[in-house]
Amino acid sequence: MIDVGTWLYTKLFGEHVGDDAFGNRYYRNRRAPRYGRERRWVIFNGRVEASKVPPEWHAWLHHMTATPLVEQAKQARPWQKQHMPNLSGTPYAYWPQGYDLRGGQRAPSTGDYEPWTPS
């Protein structure tokens, strides 16, 4: 949920730049840049989670590029994966084999471990 101050600032000074696949909306200040840089910000769709910002928008937010790299992201290489936010703490989090919440049964060791013994 957006707070009142951010909502008001966005309505008064914000210029909508674009949206991403997660429904986040990106803005920049309509007025001339102060102190050498324009102000850029994101309004998250749902829970505020910085890992929901895809790389093309992250680069734009942090002034690494002048425009969002949306067109380059559409032409992704075959080996590139889709961006996913951090899923820790959600029902979709990764739990490795043997983790307590996944049953706690690890596969037996293969027997190739040989402990060091001093001679």
N, C-alpha and C positions, 0 to 999 in steps of 0.2 A: 504494500500500500504506500502510495506517495504521500509525503508530509505536506502540510499547507504551504510552508515556505518555498519548497521546491516547485510546487504546482504554480504558485503565484509568480515566482521568478520566471518560470518557463512561459507562462501566458504573457507576461509583460515584455520579456527580452529575448525569448527563445525563437529560433528559426529551425523548423524540422528539417533534418538532413536525410533521414532514412530509417528503415526498420531492418531487423535481421530475422532469421528463421525461428528464433525463440520468442518473437513478439516484442523484443526490446525496442525502444524508440530513442533515436539519437538526435541531439540538438547542438546548436552553436549559437553564440550571442549575435544578435542582429546588428548591434552597434560596432563601431570600429574597435579593433583590438586595443586594449590598455596594457601598458608595460610590455609591448612587443609581441604578445600572443593573444589569439582569440580564445575565449572560454568555450570548452566543449564538455558535454555531459550526456549521461544515459539515464533513461527512466526505465527501470526493469519491469518486465511483465511478470507479476507474481512476486515471489520471494527475492529479496535483494541478495544476489550471489555473483561475485565478480567473475567466477569461472564460467558464467553463462555468456560472457562477451566473446564472440568468435575472433580469431586472429586478425581478420581484415578490419574489423571495427576497433580492436584494441590498438592497432597501429595508428589509426586515425585519432582516437581519443588521446593518445600520448604524443601527438604531433610528430610521428615518424613519417607520415605521408600527408600531403595536402588534401587528398580526396580519399574516401574509403576504397579499399581494394575489392569491391564487390564483384566487378567484372572478372578479375583474375581468379577469385574464389570459385566462380562458376566454371572456369576452365581448369579444374583441378587435375593434377596428374593421376594416372591410374593407381599409383601406389599410395596416394594420400587418403587418409580416413576423414570422415565427417567429424566436425568438432562436437565434443560432448562435454557438458559441464561436469564438475566434480560430483560424483554420486555418493561420496562418503556420508554416512548418517541417514541415508535414504533406504527404502526397501530394495533398491536396485544396486546397492553397493556390492563390490566384489568380495567374496569370502573364499579363501583358498581351501583346498582339501585339508581336512583335519582341524579346521577352525571350530571352536566350541559351539558357536551358533549354527554350525552346519552338521552337527552330529559328533564332532570331536574324534573321529576315527581316521588316523593317518595310515597311509600305506606302510607296510613293514619295510624296514631298511633292506637294501639289496645285499648286504654282507660284504661290500667292497671297502668298508671303512676299516682302517687299521690304525689303532691309536699309537701315538708315539711313546716309546719307553726309553728311558735313559740307559745307556750301556755302561 
